[in-house]
Amino acid sequence: YDETADEMLQATRQNMFAMIGHLVKEKDNAYHFARDLEFLTTMVDISRCQESPSHTLAVKILAHLTRHRLNKVLAFKPKTVIPALVDATQSNNDDTRLLACYALQNLSQEKSCRQELAIADHLIEVLCDRCRNAVHLEERLAAISTLKNLCDEPANLIPMTNTSGCVSTLMNIADSAADSTEQYRACDALATLSHWLRKIATSGYSLDASEKGRPPMKGLFVPTLREVSWNQWN
């Protein structure tokens, strides 16, 4: 990407990224950018150039697009956005990994996107890796929050439990995390998974059974089923 670029071209690119970076921080602009296929394809391609200084800037722009709740289309079209974000979570740049986790967190708060994310190649694995190995609290918390959002979708029970190390990662965080927010969200994710398992085992018997004339189930931690997002617009 940068091999044939002279200093003038590199400076021009940086200025263009600065301009786009300002534009995507406005809600209406972000809506339109997310529906421009050529623009998205360009950002995805640049985000994969990890040796380029533009790499982090491209991921940052994709992350800001996810702040708009109606931009759930990013999970479906083009199909390259989610794989690019998965790759970005393995970047050597700390800011890039954090922004990629934020973007996945925002997409995962949208119910219609959760199944698409859960079945994406290596997505759950890289989130678990970030939960275990991220040095910075913000990155760990974003990865944990994304897993917690994914757990809120009943259909994700199978990919979550079938992914090696996913449940054990959540258990380790719930048992030993120093940060109370991390610990709570890990507990919430585990409680949600157990909630779906219990519903399967009891043919749909749920925590709100008392509202249907059945005796309530006592002594159980009730999962919040409340999505957690990053810096989203109302």
C-alpha positions as CSV (number, residue, x, y, z in Angstrom):
1,Y,0.0,0.0,0.0
2,D,2.8,2.4,0.9
3,E,5.6,1.0,-1.3
4,T,4.9,3.3,-4.3
5,A,3.7,6.3,-2.3
6,D,6.0,9.3,-2.2
7,E,6.0,11.8,0.7
8,M,3.4,14.0,-1.0
9,L,1.0,11.1,-1.5
10,Q,1.4,9.9,2.1
11,A,0.7,13.4,3.4
12,T,-2.4,13.6,1.2
13,R,-3.6,10.3,2.6
14,Q,-3.2,11.5,6.1
15,N,-5.1,14.7,5.4
16,M,-7.9,12.7,3.8
17,F,-8.1,10.4,6.8
18,A,-8.3,13.4,9.1
19,M,-11.1,14.9,7.1
20,I,-13.1,11.6,7.0
21,G,-12.4,11.1,10.7
22,H,-14.1,14.3,11.4
23,L,-17.1,13.6,9.1
24,V,-17.8,10.1,10.5
25,K,-18.2,11.5,14.0
26,E,-21.4,13.2,12.9
27,K,-24.4,10.8,13.2
28,D,-26.1,11.5,9.8
29,N,-22.7,11.3,8.0
30,A,-21.9,8.0,9.6
31,Y,-25.3,6.6,8.3
32,H,-24.4,7.5,4.7
33,F,-20.8,6.4,4.8
34,A,-21.9,2.9,6.0
35,R,-24.0,2.5,2.9
36,D,-21.3,3.4,0.4
37,L,-19.9,0.0,-0.7
38,E,-16.8,1.5,-2.5
39,F,-15.9,3.5,0.6
40,L,-16.3,0.4,2.9
41,T,-14.3,-1.8,0.6
42,T,-11.5,0.8,0.6
43,M,-11.4,1.1,4.4
44,V,-11.4,-2.7,4.8
45,D,-8.5,-3.1,2.3
46,I,-6.5,-0.4,4.1
47,S,-7.2,-1.9,7.5
48,R,-5.4,-5.0,6.4
49,C,-2.2,-3.2,5.7
50,Q,-0.8,-3.5,9.2
51,E,2.6,-2.1,8.4
52,S,1.0,1.2,7.1
53,P,0.3,4.2,9.4
54,S,-3.1,4.3,7.7
55,H,-4.0,0.9,9.2
56,T,-5.2,2.2,12.5
57,L,-6.9,5.2,10.9
58,A,-9.0,2.8,8.7
59,V,-10.1,0.7,11.7
60,K,-10.9,3.8,13.7
61,I,-13.3,5.0,10.9
62,L,-15.0,1.6,10.8
63,A,-15.4,1.7,14.6
64,H,-17.0,5.1,14.5
65,L,-19.5,3.9,11.9
66,T,-20.7,1.2,14.3
67,R,-21.8,3.9,16.8
68,H,-24.9,4.4,14.7
69,R,-27.5,1.8,15.7
70,L,-28.9,1.6,12.1
71,N,-25.5,0.7,10.8
72,K,-26.0,-2.9,11.6
73,V,-25.8,-3.4,7.9
74,L,-22.0,-3.5,8.4
75,A,-22.4,-7.1,9.8
76,F,-24.0,-8.3,6.5
77,K,-22.7,-6.1,3.6
78,P,-20.0,-6.2,2.6
79,K,-19.1,-9.5,4.0
80,T,-15.5,-8.4,4.5
81,V,-16.1,-6.0,7.4
82,I,-16.4,-8.5,10.2
83,P,-13.3,-10.6,9.0
84,A,-11.3,-7.3,8.8
85,L,-12.3,-6.4,12.4
86,V,-11.4,-9.9,13.5
87,D,-7.9,-9.5,11.9
88,A,-7.6,-6.1,13.5
89,T,-8.0,-7.6,17.0
90,Q,-4.7,-9.3,16.4
91,S,-2.8,-6.2,15.3
92,N,0.5,-5.2,16.8
93,N,-0.9,-1.8,17.5
94,D,-2.7,-1.3,20.9
95,D,-5.1,1.3,19.6
96,T,-6.1,-0.8,16.6
97,R,-7.0,-3.8,18.8
98,L,-9.0,-1.6,21.1
99,L,-10.9,0.0,18.3
100,A,-11.6,-3.3,16.7
101,C,-13.0,-4.7,20.0
102,Y,-15.2,-1.5,20.3
103,A,-16.6,-2.0,16.8
104,L,-17.4,-5.7,17.5
105,Q,-19.0,-4.7,20.8
106,N,-21.3,-2.2,19.1
107,L,-22.3,-4.7,16.4
108,S,-23.0,-7.4,19.0
109,Q,-25.4,-5.2,20.9
110,E,-27.8,-5.4,17.9
111,K,-29.9,-8.6,18.1
112,S,-30.1,-9.2,14.4
113,C,-26.2,-9.2,14.2
114,R,-25.4,-11.6,17.0
115,Q,-25.8,-14.9,15.1
116,E,-23.8,-13.5,12.1
117,L,-21.0,-12.5,14.5
118,A,-21.0,-15.8,16.4
119,I,-20.5,-17.9,13.3
120,A,-17.8,-15.6,11.8
121,D,-14.5,-17.5,11.5
122,H,-12.4,-17.2,14.6
123,L,-14.4,-14.3,16.1
124,I,-15.2,-15.9,19.4
125,E,-11.6,-17.3,19.6
126,V,-10.0,-13.9,19.2
127,L,-12.3,-12.3,21.7
128,C,-11.4,-15.0,24.3
129,D,-7.7,-14.3,23.4
130,R,-8.2,-10.6,24.1
131,C,-10.0,-11.4,27.4
132,R,-7.0,-13.5,28.5
133,N,-4.1,-11.6,27.1
134,A,-5.0,-7.9,26.7
135,V,-2.8,-5.7,28.9
136,H,-5.2,-2.7,29.0
137,L,-8.4,-2.8,31.0
138,E,-10.4,-1.0,28.2
139,E,-9.5,-3.7,25.7
140,R,-10.3,-6.6,28.0
141,L,-13.6,-5.0,29.0
142,A,-14.6,-4.4,25.4
143,A,-13.9,-8.1,24.5
144,I,-15.8,-9.4,27.6
145,S,-18.7,-7.1,26.8
146,T,-18.9,-8.4,23.2
147,L,-19.0,-12.0,24.5
148,K,-21.7,-11.0,27.0
149,N,-23.8,-9.5,24.2
150,L,-23.3,-12.6,22.0
151,C,-24.6,-14.8,24.9
152,D,-27.9,-12.9,24.9
153,E,-28.8,-14.6,21.7
154,P,-30.3,-18.2,22.4
155,A,-29.1,-19.5,19.0
156,N,-25.5,-18.6,20.0
157,L,-25.5,-21.2,22.8
158,I,-24.0,-23.8,20.5
159,P,-21.1,-21.8,19.0
160,M,-20.3,-20.3,22.4
161,T,-20.1,-23.6,24.2
162,N,-18.5,-25.4,21.3
163,T,-15.6,-22.9,21.0
164,S,-12.7,-24.3,23.0
165,G,-11.8,-22.1,25.9
166,C,-14.8,-19.8,25.7
167,V,-16.7,-20.9,28.8
168,S,-13.5,-21.5,30.8
169,T,-12.3,-17.9,29.9
170,L,-15.6,-16.5,31.3
171,M,-15.3,-18.6,34.4
172,N,-11.7,-17.5,35.0
173,I,-12.7,-13.8,34.7
174,A,-15.8,-14.3,36.9
175,D,-13.6,-16.0,39.6
176,S,-10.5,-13.9,39.5
177,A,-10.9,-10.6,37.7
178,A,-9.6,-7.6,39.6
179,D,-12.1,-5.2,38.0
180,S,-15.7,-5.5,39.3
181,T,-17.2,-4.6,35.9
182,E,-15.3,-7.3,34.1
183,Q,-16.3,-9.8,36.8
184,Y,-20.0,-8.8,36.7
185,R,-20.2,-9.1,32.9
186,A,-18.5,-12.4,32.9
187,C,-21.0,-13.7,35.5
188,D,-23.8,-12.2,33.5
189,A,-22.7,-14.0,30.4
190,L,-22.4,-17.4,32.3
191,A,-25.8,-16.8,33.9
192,T,-27.3,-16.2,30.4
193,L,-25.8,-19.3,28.9
194,S,-27.1,-21.4,31.9
195,H,-30.5,-19.7,31.4
196,W,-30.8,-20.9,27.8
197,L,-29.6,-24.4,28.8
198,R,-32.2,-24.6,31.5
199,K,-35.0,-23.5,29.1
200,I,-33.9,-26.3,26.8
201,A,-33.9,-28.8,29.6
202,T,-37.3,-27.7,30.9
203,S,-39.0,-27.3,27.6
204,G,-39.2,-23.5,27.8
205,Y,-39.7,-23.1,31.6
206,S,-38.3,-19.6,32.2
207,L,-37.5,-17.2,34.9
208,D,-40.7,-15.3,34.4
209,A,-42.8,-18.4,35.0
210,S,-44.5,-16.8,38.0
211,E,-46.2,-14.4,35.6
212,K,-47.8,-17.4,33.9
213,G,-49.3,-18.9,37.0
214,R,-46.4,-21.2,37.8
215,P,-44.3,-21.1,41.0
216,P,-41.2,-18.9,40.7
217,M,-37.7,-20.4,40.7
218,K,-35.9,-19.1,43.8
219,G,-32.2,-18.6,44.4
220,L,-31.1,-18.0,40.8
221,F,-29.0,-15.2,39.4
222,V,-31.2,-13.5,36.8
223,P,-29.3,-12.6,33.6
224,T,-29.8,-9.0,32.6
225,L,-30.1,-9.6,28.9
226,R,-29.1,-5.9,28.6
227,E,-26.8,-5.1,25.7
228,V,-23.6,-3.2,26.4
229,S,-22.4,-0.7,23.7
230,W,-19.5,1.7,23.2
231,N,-20.2,5.4,22.8
232,Q,-23.3,4.9,20.6
233,W,-25.6,7.7,19.5
234,N,-29.1,7.8,20.9
